[in-house]
Amino acid sequence: MLGDYPIEGRGAAEIAASVERVVGAGDLEPGQLLPPMRELAARLGVNPNTVAAAYRTLRERGVIETAGRRGSRIRPKPATTGREQLHVAVPAGVRDLSSGNPDPALLPPLTHALAAVAAEADREPVLYGAEPVEPELARIARAELDTVGVPDGPLTVTSGSLDAVERVLAAHLKPGDAVAVEDPGWGRTLDLVPALGLRTAPVGVDDEGPRPEDLRAALASGARALIVTARAQNPTGASVSATRARALRSVLRAYPQTLLIEDDHGHGIVDLPPHPLAGVTHHWAFVRSVAKAYGPDLRLAVLTGDSVTVDRVRGRQRLGPGWVSRLLQRAVVHLWKEGAVDGPAVAAAYRTRRDLLIDALAERGVPSYGRSGMNVWVPVPDETGAVARLLHAGWAVSPGARFRLNAPPGIRITISTLTPEETGPLADAVAAAVGPMPVRPYV
């Protein structure tokens, strides 16, 4: 063990694993400076090249960052720790509005669909060598994508949206490349990018999606990819409008080599149409998950894109999991065909709950945002204080630090199960926690 630094090992892999282990345990804190490579090598009794290799591995995994002569330090949000740790422990008796989960009452029953496809599998089981995508799922998904203007392209299936995003990034980028990401944005995406050894380039967001001027600056600075949420952006509820889509396409046309990834995870729960950007750049991917409308445990997303991108994703899948369960795919097809989810009704329910809270907050002088989806974003001057005061008042909300890079502080309130009777008391508690504030954007 190394003095003040709980680092050990003789080989590069052992040293890197030791650092990751102690970071995860909290013994090395975010921002803490690591010893110079030669000093660490001398104290461990290894060659400096061994430590250099270990530090390189840690950089690629998103655990540390290096600033030239200023040395290497633990990242402010190391991939080892993850933003999931920035959560509120919800005591008994406190109303939990922090989870980001859909309303279970709006999810469809699965018994009939799963029983039907299980019986089909008994008659004709899927064996090794079968096609990885259920033909009927591909047909239905492609028809729906056609209606909203997603360009024609091959189609595959992944284990949810984030699986698709990870596979597409890995198919095109190398460690050290920069990815333009929404800020505020989905916390797991903000963790995933550095975990792949990539760098985040924050792009501000307003109600209509990523801000074109911020995207232009990120691409001009060398970002090689863009991840954008089509609708129900988490945490702000932003939805890319037709006007904003035109502006973003105009920026992307000047950078045709950009890898574009669009996440339409809100499909089935949002009543605003998507305005795809796909097709402007050489390489693109458009992803639709069933998690929000049909249940988070249905780990399935449809991915389409240019032929090179989809072929690379399929190739890596063959070397790993092989395919997403055809049994699961057939269950989703069954749910689609029987109309198990009334999309407009679900979208209307979430819209009503959002609007009630946003209007109630506005009446109390508190600006908030939530154009689509299941969440409302409230800018606050003191994020930690607001979360603590709300918890004391009986309401658990999510701290904005889970979703931010450079954006100002805020809190995310999940409205998926919020009742009309709760809206007024919650708005009172938020107003008391944050105080009246002048209207300002959340970027």
DRENDO-1510 file (C-alpha; in Angstrom, 1 decimal, always signed):
<recs>
REC; n; res; u; v; w
REC; 1; MET; +0.0; +0.0; +0.0 .
REC; 2; LEU; +1.4; +3.4; -0.9 .
REC; 3; GLY; +1.6; +5.9; +2.0 .
REC; 4; ASP; -1.2; +8.5; +1.7 .
REC; 5; TYR; -2.3; +7.0; -1.5 .
REC; 6; PRO; -4.0; +3.6; -1.1 .
REC; 7; ILE; -2.6; +2.3; -4.4 .
REC; 8; GLU; -0.9; -1.0; -4.9 .
REC; 9; GLY; +0.1; -3.4; -7.7 .
REC; 10; ARG; +3.1; -4.5; -9.8 .
REC; 11; GLY; +1.6; -4.5; -13.3 .
REC; 12; ALA; -0.3; -1.8; -15.1 .
REC; 13; ALA; -3.6; -3.6; -14.9 .
REC; 14; GLU; -3.2; -4.2; -11.2 .
REC; 15; ILE; -2.3; -0.6; -10.5 .
REC; 16; ALA; -5.3; +0.7; -12.6 .
REC; 17; ALA; -7.6; -1.8; -10.9 .
REC; 18; SER; -6.3; -0.6; -7.5 .
REC; 19; VAL; -7.1; +3.0; -8.3 .
REC; 20; GLU; -10.6; +2.2; -9.6 .
REC; 21; ARG; -11.2; +0.1; -6.5 .
REC; 22; VAL; -10.3; +2.9; -4.0 .
REC; 23; VAL; -12.1; +5.5; -6.0 .
REC; 24; GLY; -15.3; +3.4; -5.9 .
REC; 25; ALA; -14.8; +3.0; -2.1 .
REC; 26; GLY; -14.3; +6.8; -1.6 .
REC; 27; ASP; -10.7; +6.5; -0.4 .
REC; 28; LEU; -9.6; +8.7; -3.4 .
REC; 29; GLU; -12.0; +11.6; -3.8 .
REC; 30; PRO; -13.1; +13.5; -7.0 .
REC; 31; GLY; -10.5; +16.2; -7.8 .
REC; 32; GLN; -7.8; +14.6; -5.7 .
REC; 33; LEU; -4.3; +14.8; -7.3 .
REC; 34; LEU; -2.5; +11.5; -8.0 .
REC; 35; PRO; +1.3; +11.2; -7.4 .
REC; 36; PRO; +3.6; +11.9; -10.4 .
REC; 37; MET; +4.2; +8.8; -12.4 .
REC; 38; ARG; +7.9; +8.6; -11.6 .
REC; 39; GLU; +7.2; +9.0; -7.8 .
REC; 40; LEU; +4.6; +6.4; -7.8 .
REC; 41; ALA; +6.8; +4.0; -9.8 .
REC; 42; ALA; +9.7; +4.5; -7.4 .
REC; 43; ARG; +7.4; +3.9; -4.3 .
REC; 44; LEU; +5.9; +0.8; -5.9 .
REC; 45; GLY; +9.2; -0.5; -7.2 .
REC; 46; VAL; +8.1; -0.7; -10.9 .
REC; 47; ASN; +9.2; +0.8; -14.2 .
REC; 48; PRO; +7.7; +4.3; -14.9 .
REC; 49; ASN; +6.3; +3.0; -18.1 .
REC; 50; THR; +4.2; +0.6; -16.1 .
REC; 51; VAL; +2.6; +3.5; -14.2 .
REC; 52; ALA; +2.2; +5.4; -17.4 .
REC; 53; ALA; +0.3; +2.5; -18.9 .
REC; 54; ALA; -1.9; +2.3; -15.8 .
REC; 55; TYR; -2.7; +6.0; -16.0 .
REC; 56; ARG; -3.5; +5.7; -19.7 .
REC; 57; THR; -6.0; +2.9; -18.9 .
REC; 58; LEU; -7.6; +5.0; -16.2 .
REC; 59; ARG; -7.9; +8.0; -18.6 .
REC; 60; GLU; -9.6; +5.8; -21.2 .
REC; 61; ARG; -12.0; +4.5; -18.6 .
REC; 62; GLY; -13.0; +7.9; -17.5 .
REC; 63; VAL; -11.6; +7.6; -14.0 .
REC; 64; ILE; -8.8; +10.3; -14.1 .
REC; 65; GLU; -7.9; +13.3; -16.2 .
REC; 66; THR; -4.5; +14.7; -17.0 .
REC; 67; ALA; -3.6; +18.4; -17.4 .
REC; 68; GLY; +0.0; +18.3; -18.6 .
REC; 69; ARG; +2.5; +19.5; -16.0 .
REC; 70; ARG; -0.3; +20.0; -13.5 .
REC; 71; GLY; -0.5; +16.2; -13.2 .
REC; 72; SER; -3.3; +13.7; -13.1 .
REC; 73; ARG; -6.3; +13.8; -10.8 .
REC; 74; ILE; -9.5; +11.9; -10.1 .
REC; 75; ARG; -12.3; +13.2; -12.4 .
REC; 76; PRO; -14.9; +15.4; -10.7 .
REC; 77; LYS; -17.5; +12.7; -11.8 .
REC; 78; PRO; -15.4; +9.6; -12.2 .
REC; 79; ALA; -17.1; +6.8; -14.2 .
REC; 80; THR; -16.3; +4.5; -11.3 .
REC; 81; THR; -18.6; +6.3; -9.0 .
REC; 82; GLY; -21.4; +7.2; -11.4 .
REC; 83; ARG; -24.1; +9.9; -11.0 .
REC; 84; GLU; -26.5; +7.2; -9.7 .
REC; 85; GLN; -24.8; +7.8; -6.3 .
REC; 86; LEU; -26.1; +11.4; -6.3 .
REC; 87; HIS; -29.5; +10.4; -5.2 .
REC; 88; VAL; -31.8; +11.1; -2.2 .
REC; 89; ALA; -32.4; +8.4; +0.3 .
REC; 90; VAL; -36.1; +8.5; +0.7 .
REC; 91; PRO; -37.2; +7.9; +4.4 .
REC; 92; ALA; -40.5; +6.2; +5.3 .
REC; 93; GLY; -43.4; +8.6; +5.0 .
REC; 94; VAL; -41.7; +10.9; +2.4 .
REC; 95; ARG; -43.4; +11.1; -1.1 .
REC; 96; ASP; -40.9; +9.9; -3.7 .
REC; 97; LEU; -40.8; +12.1; -6.8 .
REC; 98; SER; -37.2; +11.5; -7.6 .
REC; 99; SER; -37.1; +8.1; -9.4 .
REC; 100; GLY; -37.8; +9.1; -13.0 .
REC; 101; ASN; -40.0; +6.0; -13.4 .
REC; 102; PRO; -43.2; +5.8; -15.4 .
REC; 103; ASP; -46.5; +5.4; -13.6 .
REC; 104; PRO; -47.1; +1.6; -13.1 .
REC; 105; ALA; -50.8; +2.2; -13.6 .
REC; 106; LEU; -50.2; +3.3; -17.2 .
REC; 107; LEU; -48.0; +0.3; -18.1 .
REC; 108; PRO; -49.8; -2.6; -19.9 .
REC; 109; PRO; -50.3; -6.0; -18.3 .
REC; 110; LEU; -47.7; -8.5; -19.7 .
REC; 111; THR; -49.3; -11.9; -18.8 .
REC; 112; HIS; -51.2; -12.5; -22.0 .
REC; 113; ALA; -48.4; -11.4; -24.3 .
REC; 114; LEU; -45.7; -13.4; -22.5 .
REC; 115; ALA; -47.9; -16.5; -22.3 .
REC; 116; ALA; -48.7; -16.3; -26.0 .
REC; 117; VAL; -45.1; -16.0; -27.1 .
REC; 118; ALA; -44.0; -18.7; -24.7 .
REC; 119; ALA; -46.5; -21.1; -26.3 .
REC; 120; GLU; -45.2; -20.1; -29.7 .
REC; 121; ALA; -41.6; -20.8; -28.6 .
REC; 122; ASP; -42.6; -24.2; -27.3 .
REC; 123; ARG; -43.8; -25.1; -30.7 .
REC; 124; GLU; -40.9; -23.6; -32.6 .
REC; 125; PRO; -37.9; -22.5; -30.4 .
REC; 126; VAL; -35.4; -20.0; -31.7 .
REC; 127; LEU; -32.0; -21.7; -32.1 .
REC; 128; TYR; -28.5; -20.6; -32.8 .
REC; 129; GLY; -28.1; -19.2; -36.3 .
REC; 130; ALA; -31.6; -17.7; -36.4 .
REC; 131; GLU; -32.1; -14.2; -37.6 .
REC; 132; PRO; -31.4; -11.7; -34.8 .
REC; 133; VAL; -34.4; -9.5; -35.5 .
REC; 134; GLU; -38.0; -10.6; -35.4 .
REC; 135; PRO; -39.3; -9.9; -39.0 .
REC; 136; GLU; -42.7; -8.6; -37.8 .
REC; 137; LEU; -41.0; -6.3; -35.3 .
REC; 138; ALA; -38.8; -4.9; -38.0 .
REC; 139; ARG; -41.8; -4.4; -40.3 .
REC; 140; ILE; -43.9; -2.5; -37.8 .
REC; 141; ALA; -41.0; -0.4; -36.5 .
REC; 142; ARG; -39.9; +0.5; -40.0 .
REC; 143; ALA; -43.4; +1.6; -41.0 .
REC; 144; GLU; -43.6; +3.9; -37.9 .
REC; 145; LEU; -40.2; +5.4; -38.6 .
REC; 146; ASP; -41.2; +6.1; -42.2 .
REC; 147; THR; -44.2; +8.1; -41.0 .
REC; 148; VAL; -42.0; +10.6; -39.1 .
REC; 149; GLY; -39.4; +11.0; -41.8 .
REC; 150; VAL; -36.5; +8.8; -40.4 .
REC; 151; PRO; -34.4; +7.9; -43.5 .
REC; 152; ASP; -34.5; +4.4; -44.7 .
REC; 153; GLY; -31.8; +2.2; -43.4 .
REC; 154; PRO; -31.1; -1.3; -41.9 .
REC; 155; LEU; -32.6; -2.1; -38.5 .
REC; 156; THR; -31.4; -4.0; -35.5 .
REC; 157; VAL; -32.5; -4.5; -31.9 .
REC; 158; THR; -30.5; -3.6; -28.7 .
REC; 159; SER; -31.1; -4.0; -25.0 .
REC; 160; GLY; -32.5; -0.5; -24.4 .
REC; 161; SER; -31.5; +3.0; -25.5 .
REC; 162; LEU; -28.3; +3.3; -23.6 .
REC; 163; ASP; -27.0; -0.1; -25.0 .
REC; 164; ALA; -27.6; +1.3; -28.5 .
REC; 165; VAL; -25.8; +4.6; -27.7 .
REC; 166; GLU; -22.8; +2.8; -26.2 .
REC; 167; ARG; -22.6; +0.4; -29.2 .
REC; 168; VAL; -22.8; +3.2; -31.8 .
REC; 169; LEU; -20.2; +5.3; -30.0 .
REC; 170; ALA; -17.8; +2.4; -29.7 .
REC; 171; ALA; -18.4; +1.6; -33.4 .
REC; 172; HIS; -17.0; +4.9; -34.6 .
REC; 173; LEU; -15.0; +6.7; -31.9 .
REC; 174; LYS; -11.6; +6.2; -30.2 .
REC; 175; PRO; -10.5; +7.1; -26.7 .
REC; 176; GLY; -9.9; +10.9; -26.4 .
REC; 177; ASP; -12.6; +11.9; -29.0 .
REC; 178; ALA; -15.1; +14.5; -27.8 .
REC; 179; VAL; -18.9; +13.9; -27.8 .
REC; 180; ALA; -21.4; +16.8; -27.8 .
REC; 181; VAL; -23.9; +16.1; -25.1 .
REC; 182; GLU; -27.0; +17.9; -23.8 .
REC; 183; ASP; -26.4; +19.9; -20.6 .
REC; 184; PRO; -28.5; +19.3; -18.5 .
REC; 185; GLY; -28.9; +15.8; -19.9 .
REC; 186; TRP; -29.4; +12.2; -19.0 .
REC; 187; GLY; -27.1; +11.3; -16.2 .
REC; 188; ARG; -26.2; +7.9; -17.5 .
REC; 189; THR; -25.2; +9.3; -20.8 .
REC; 190; LEU; -22.9; +11.8; -19.0 .
REC; 191; ASP; -21.4; +8.8; -17.2 .
REC; 192; LEU; -21.1; +6.6; -20.2 .
REC; 193; VAL; -19.2; +9.0; -22.4 .
REC; 194; PRO; -16.1; +9.3; -20.1 .
REC; 195; ALA; -16.4; +5.6; -19.2 .
REC; 196; LEU; -15.7; +4.8; -22.8 .
REC; 197; GLY; -12.6; +7.0; -22.7 .
REC; 198; LEU; -14.3; +9.8; -24.5 .
REC; 199; ARG; -14.6; +13.5; -23.6 .
REC; 200; THR; -17.9; +15.4; -23.0 .
REC; 201; ALA; -18.5; +18.7; -24.8 .
REC; 202; PRO; -21.6; +20.2; -23.1 .
REC; 203; VAL; -24.3; +21.8; -25.3 .
REC; 204; GLY; -26.9; +23.9; -23.6 .
REC; 205; VAL; -30.6; +23.0; -23.8 .
REC; 206; ASP; -33.8; +25.0; -23.8 .
REC; 207; ASP; -37.5; +23.9; -24.3 .
REC; 208; GLU; -36.9; +23.3; -28.1 .
REC; 209; GLY; -33.8; +21.1; -27.6 .
REC; 210; PRO; -30.0; +21.7; -28.0 .
REC; 211; ARG; -29.0; +25.3; -28.7 .
REC; 212; PRO; -27.6; +25.6; -32.2 .
REC; 213; GLU; -24.9; +28.1; -31.2 .
REC; 214; ASP; -23.6; +25.8; -28.5 .
REC; 215; LEU; -23.6; +22.9; -30.9 .
REC; 216; ARG; -21.7; +24.9; -33.5 .
REC; 217; ALA; -19.1; +25.8; -30.9 .
REC; 218; ALA; -18.7; +22.2; -29.7 .
REC; 219; LEU; -18.3; +20.9; -33.3 .
REC; 220; ALA; -15.9; +23.7; -34.2 .
REC; 221; SER; -13.8; +22.7; -31.1 .
REC; 222; GLY; -13.5; +19.2; -32.5 .
REC; 223; ALA; -16.5; +17.2; -31.1 .
REC; 224; ARG; -16.9; +14.2; -33.4 .
REC; 225; ALA; -20.4; +13.1; -32.3 .
REC; 226; LEU; -23.6; +14.5; -31.0 .
REC; 227; ILE; -26.2; +12.7; -28.8 .
REC; 228; VAL; -29.6; +14.4; -28.9 .
REC; 229; THR; -32.9; +13.5; -27.3 .
REC; 230; ALA; -35.8; +13.8; -29.7 .
REC; 231; ARG; -38.6; +14.2; -27.1 .
REC; 232; ALA; -39.2; +13.9; -23.3 .
REC; 233; GLN; -35.6; +15.0; -22.6 .
REC; 234; ASN; -34.4; +13.9; -19.2 .
REC; 235; PRO; -34.4; +16.0; -17.0 .
REC; 236; THR; -35.8; +19.1; -18.7 .
REC; 237; GLY; -38.7; +17.8; -20.8 .
REC; 238; ALA; -37.3; +19.5; -23.9 .
REC; 239; SER; -38.6; +18.4; -27.3 .
REC; 240; VAL; -36.9; +19.3; -30.6 .
REC; 241; SER; -39.2; +21.5; -32.5 .
REC; 242; ALA; -39.5; +21.8; -36.2 .
REC; 243; THR; -37.8; +25.2; -36.2 .
REC; 244; ARG; -35.0; +24.0; -34.0 .
REC; 245; ALA; -34.5; +20.9; -36.1 .
REC; 246; ARG; -34.0; +23.1; -39.2 .
REC; 247; ALA; -31.4; +25.1; -37.3 .
REC; 248; LEU; -29.6; +22.0; -36.0 .
REC; 249; ARG; -29.5; +20.5; -39.5 .
REC; 250; SER; -28.0; +23.6; -40.8 .
REC; 251; VAL; -25.2; +23.4; -38.2 .
REC; 252; LEU; -24.6; +19.7; -38.9 .
REC; 253; ARG; -24.4; +20.2; -42.7 .
REC; 254; ALA; -21.2; +22.1; -42.1 .
REC; 255; TYR; -19.8; +19.1; -40.2 .
REC; 256; PRO; -20.9; +16.1; -42.3 .
REC; 257; GLN; -18.4; +13.7; -40.6 .
REC; 258; THR; -20.2; +14.1; -37.2 .
REC; 259; LEU; -21.7; +10.9; -35.8 .
REC; 260; LEU; -25.3; +11.7; -35.0 .
REC; 261; ILE; -27.2; +9.7; -32.4 .
REC; 262; GLU; -30.9; +10.5; -31.8 .
REC; 263; ASP; -32.7; +9.0; -28.8 .
REC; 264; ASP; -36.5; +8.9; -29.1 .
REC; 265; HIS; -37.1; +7.2; -25.8 .
REC; 266; GLY; -40.3; +9.1; -25.3 .
REC; 267; HIS; -42.0; +7.3; -28.2 .
REC; 268; GLY; -45.5; +6.2; -26.9 .
REC; 269; ILE; -45.8; +8.6; -24.0 .
REC; 270; VAL; -45.4; +12.0; -25.8 .
REC; 271; ASP; -48.0; +13.9; -27.9 .
REC; 272; LEU; -45.4; +16.1; -29.6 .
REC; 273; PRO; -44.2; +14.8; -33.0 .
REC; 274; PRO; -40.4; +14.0; -33.4 .
REC; 275; HIS; -38.5; +16.1; -35.9 .
REC; 276; PRO; -35.5; +13.8; -36.9 .
REC; 277; LEU; -32.1; +15.2; -37.8 .
REC; 278; ALA; -31.0; +11.9; -39.3 .
REC; 279; GLY; -29.6; +11.9; -42.8 .
REC; 280; VAL; -27.7; +15.2; -42.6 .
REC; 281; THR; -24.4; +13.5; -41.7 .
REC; 282; HIS; -22.7; +10.5; -43.2 .
REC; 283; HIS; -23.1; +8.4; -40.0 .
REC; 284; TRP; -26.2; +8.4; -37.9 .
REC; 285; ALA; -28.4; +6.3; -35.6 .
REC; 286; PHE; -32.0; +6.8; -34.5 .
REC; 287; VAL; -33.1; +4.8; -31.4 .
REC; 288; ARG; -36.5; +4.0; -30.0 .
REC; 289; SER; -37.0; +2.2; -26.7 .
REC; 290; VAL; -40.1; +0.6; -25.4 .
REC; 291; ALA; -39.2; +1.1; -21.7 .
REC; 292; LYS; -41.2; +4.2; -20.9 .
REC; 293; ALA; -44.5; +3.1; -22.5 .
REC; 294; TYR; -44.3; -0.7; -21.9 .
REC; 295; GLY; -42.1; -1.0; -18.8 .
REC; 296; PRO; -38.4; -0.5; -17.9 .
REC; 297; ASP; -37.8; -4.3; -17.6 .
REC; 298; LEU; -38.6; -4.8; -21.3 .
REC; 299; ARG; -35.0; -4.2; -22.3 .
REC; 300; LEU; -35.6; -3.6; -25.9 .
REC; 301; ALA; -34.9; -0.7; -28.3 .
REC; 302; VAL; -35.1; -0.5; -32.1 .
REC; 303; LEU; -32.0; +1.0; -33.8 .
REC; 304; THR; -31.8; +2.1; -37.4 .
REC; 305; GLY; -29.0; +4.1; -39.1 .
REC; 306; ASP; -26.7; +4.2; -42.0 .
REC; 307; SER; -25.5; +0.8; -43.3 .
REC; 308; VAL; -22.0; +1.1; -42.0 .
REC; 309; THR; -23.1; +2.0; -38.4 .
REC; 310; VAL; -25.7; -0.7; -38.2 .
REC; 311; ASP; -23.4; -3.3; -39.7 .
REC; 312; ARG; -20.7; -2.5; -37.1 .
REC; 313; VAL; -23.2; -2.7; -34.2 .
REC; 314; ARG; -24.5; -6.0; -35.5 .
REC; 315; GLY; -21.0; -7.3; -35.8 .
REC; 316; ARG; -20.1; -6.5; -32.2 .
REC; 317; GLN; -23.4; -8.0; -31.0 .
REC; 318; ARG; -22.6; -11.3; -32.7 .
REC; 319; LEU; -19.3; -11.4; -30.8 .
REC; 320; GLY; -21.0; -10.7; -27.5 .
REC; 321; PRO; -24.6; -11.4; -26.5 .
REC; 322; GLY; -25.5; -12.5; -30.1 .
REC; 323; TRP; -29.0; -11.1; -30.1 .
REC; 324; VAL; -31.7; -9.7; -28.0 .
REC; 325; SER; -34.1; -12.4; -27.0 .
REC; 326; ARG; -36.5; -13.2; -29.9 .
REC; 327; LEU; -39.0; -14.2; -27.2 .
REC; 328; LEU; -38.9; -10.7; -25.9 .
REC; 329; GLN; -39.1; -9.2; -29.3 .
REC; 330; ARG; -42.2; -11.3; -30.1 .
REC; 331; ALA; -43.8; -10.2; -26.8 .
REC; 332; VAL; -43.3; -6.5; -27.8 .
REC; 333; VAL; -44.9; -7.3; -31.2 .
REC; 334; HIS; -47.8; -8.9; -29.5 .
REC; 335; LEU; -48.3; -5.8; -27.3 .
REC; 336; TRP; -48.1; -3.5; -30.3 .
REC; 337; LYS; -50.6; -5.5; -32.3 .
REC; 338; GLU; -53.2; -5.8; -29.5 .
REC; 339; GLY; -52.9; -2.0; -28.8 .
REC; 340; ALA; -51.9; -2.7; -25.2 .
REC; 341; VAL; -50.9; +1.0; -24.7 .
REC; 342; ASP; -53.2; +3.9; -25.6 .
REC; 343; GLY; -50.4; +6.3; -26.5 .
REC; 344; PRO; -52.5; +9.4; -26.7 .
REC; 345; ALA; -54.2; +8.7; -23.4 .
REC; 346; VAL; -50.8; +8.1; -21.7 .
REC; 347; ALA; -49.3; +11.2; -23.2 .
REC; 348; ALA; -52.4; +13.3; -22.1 .
REC; 349; ALA; -52.1; +11.9; -18.5 .
REC; 350; TYR; -48.5; +13.0; -18.2 .
REC; 351; ARG; -49.1; +16.3; -19.9 .
REC; 352; THR; -52.0; +17.1; -17.5 .
REC; 353; ARG; -49.8; +16.3; -14.5 .
REC; 354; ARG; -46.9; +18.4; -15.8 .
REC; 355; ASP; -49.1; +21.4; -16.7 .
REC; 356; LEU; -50.8; +21.4; -13.3 .
REC; 357; LEU; -47.5; +21.5; -11.5 .
REC; 358; ILE; -45.9; +24.1; -13.9 .
REC; 359; ASP; -49.0; +26.4; -13.6 .
REC; 360; ALA; -49.1; +26.0; -9.8 .
REC; 361; LEU; -45.4; +26.9; -9.5 .
REC; 362; ALA; -45.8; +29.9; -11.8 .
REC; 363; GLU; -48.6; +31.2; -9.6 .
REC; 364; ARG; -46.1; +31.1; -6.7 .
REC; 365; GLY; -43.4; +32.9; -8.7 .
REC; 366; VAL; -41.3; +29.9; -9.4 .
REC; 367; PRO; -40.4; +29.2; -13.1 .
REC; 368; SER; -40.1; +25.6; -14.2 .
REC; 369; TYR; -39.8; +23.6; -17.4 .
REC; 370; GLY; -41.4; +20.5; -18.8 .
REC; 371; ARG; -42.6; +20.6; -22.4 .
REC; 372; SER; -42.9; +16.8; -22.7 .
REC; 373; GLY; -42.3; +13.6; -20.8 .
REC; 374; MET; -42.5; +12.7; -17.1 .
REC; 375; ASN; -40.3; +15.3; -15.5 .
REC; 376; VAL; -40.3; +19.0; -14.5 .
REC; 377; TRP; -37.1; +20.9; -14.2 .
REC; 378; VAL; -36.9; +23.7; -11.6 .
REC; 379; PRO; -33.9; +26.1; -11.6 .
REC; 380; VAL; -32.8; +26.8; -8.0 .
REC; 381; PRO; -30.1; +29.1; -6.5 .
REC; 382; ASP; -29.0; +26.5; -4.0 .
REC; 383; GLU; -29.5; +22.9; -5.1 .
REC; 384; THR; -28.4; +21.1; -2.0 .
REC; 385; GLY; -30.5; +23.4; +0.2 .
REC; 386; ALA; -33.6; +23.0; -1.9 .
REC; 387; VAL; -33.4; +19.2; -1.9 .
REC; 388; ALA; -32.9; +19.2; +1.8 .
REC; 389; ARG; -35.7; +21.6; +2.6 .
REC; 390; LEU; -38.1; +19.6; +0.4 .
REC; 391; LEU; -37.1; +16.4; +2.0 .
REC; 392; HIS; -37.8; +17.9; +5.4 .
REC; 393; ALA; -41.2; +19.0; +4.1 .
REC; 394; GLY; -42.0; +15.4; +3.0 .
REC; 395; TRP; -41.0; +15.5; -0.7 .
REC; 396; ALA; -38.1; +13.7; -2.3 .
REC; 397; VAL; -36.8; +15.2; -5.6 .
REC; 398; SER; -33.7; +14.5; -7.6 .
REC; 399; PRO; -30.7; +16.9; -7.3 .
REC; 400; GLY; -29.8; +18.5; -10.6 .
REC; 401; ALA; -26.1; +17.5; -10.1 .
REC; 402; ARG; -27.0; +14.1; -11.5 .
REC; 403; PHE; -27.8; +15.7; -14.8 .
REC; 404; ARG; -25.4; +18.7; -15.1 .
REC; 405; LEU; -22.0; +19.6; -16.5 .
REC; 406; ASN; -21.8; +23.4; -16.8 .
REC; 407; ALA; -25.5; +24.2; -16.5 .
REC; 408; PRO; -26.8; +26.1; -13.5 .
REC; 409; PRO; -28.3; +24.3; -10.5 .
REC; 410; GLY; -31.8; +22.8; -10.6 .
REC; 411; ILE; -33.9; +20.0; -9.3 .
REC; 412; ARG; -35.8; +17.4; -11.2 .
REC; 413; ILE; -39.4; +16.4; -10.1 .
REC; 414; THR; -40.9; +13.3; -11.6 .
REC; 415; ILE; -44.6; +13.9; -12.1 .
REC; 416; SER; -45.6; +10.5; -13.4 .
REC; 417; THR; -47.6; +9.5; -10.3 .
REC; 418; LEU; -48.4; +13.0; -9.0 .
REC; 419; THR; -52.1; +13.5; -8.2 .
REC; 420; PRO; -54.1; +16.8; -8.6 .
REC; 421; GLU; -54.6; +16.9; -4.8 .
REC; 422; GLU; -50.8; +16.8; -4.2 .
REC; 423; THR; -50.0; +19.5; -6.8 .
REC; 424; GLY; -50.8; +22.5; -4.6 .
REC; 425; PRO; -49.0; +21.3; -1.5 .
REC; 426; LEU; -46.0; +20.3; -3.5 .
REC; 427; ALA; -45.9; +23.7; -5.3 .
REC; 428; ASP; -46.1; +25.4; -1.9 .
REC; 429; ALA; -43.2; +23.3; -0.6 .
REC; 430; VAL; -41.1; +24.1; -3.7 .
REC; 431; ALA; -41.8; +27.8; -3.5 .
REC; 432; ALA; -40.8; +27.8; +0.2 .
REC; 433; ALA; -37.6; +25.8; -0.6 .
REC; 434; VAL; -36.4; +27.9; -3.5 .
REC; 435; GLY; -38.1; +31.3; -3.0 .
REC; 436; PRO; -39.5; +33.5; -5.8 .
REC; 437; MET; -37.0; +33.8; -8.6 .
REC; 438; PRO; -36.7; +35.9; -11.7 .
REC; 439; VAL; -37.5; +34.0; -14.9 .
REC; 440; ARG; -34.2; +32.8; -16.5 .
REC; 441; PRO; -33.3; +30.0; -18.9 .
REC; 442; TYR; -31.9; +26.8; -17.5 .
REC; 443; VAL; -28.8; +26.9; -19.6 .
</recs>
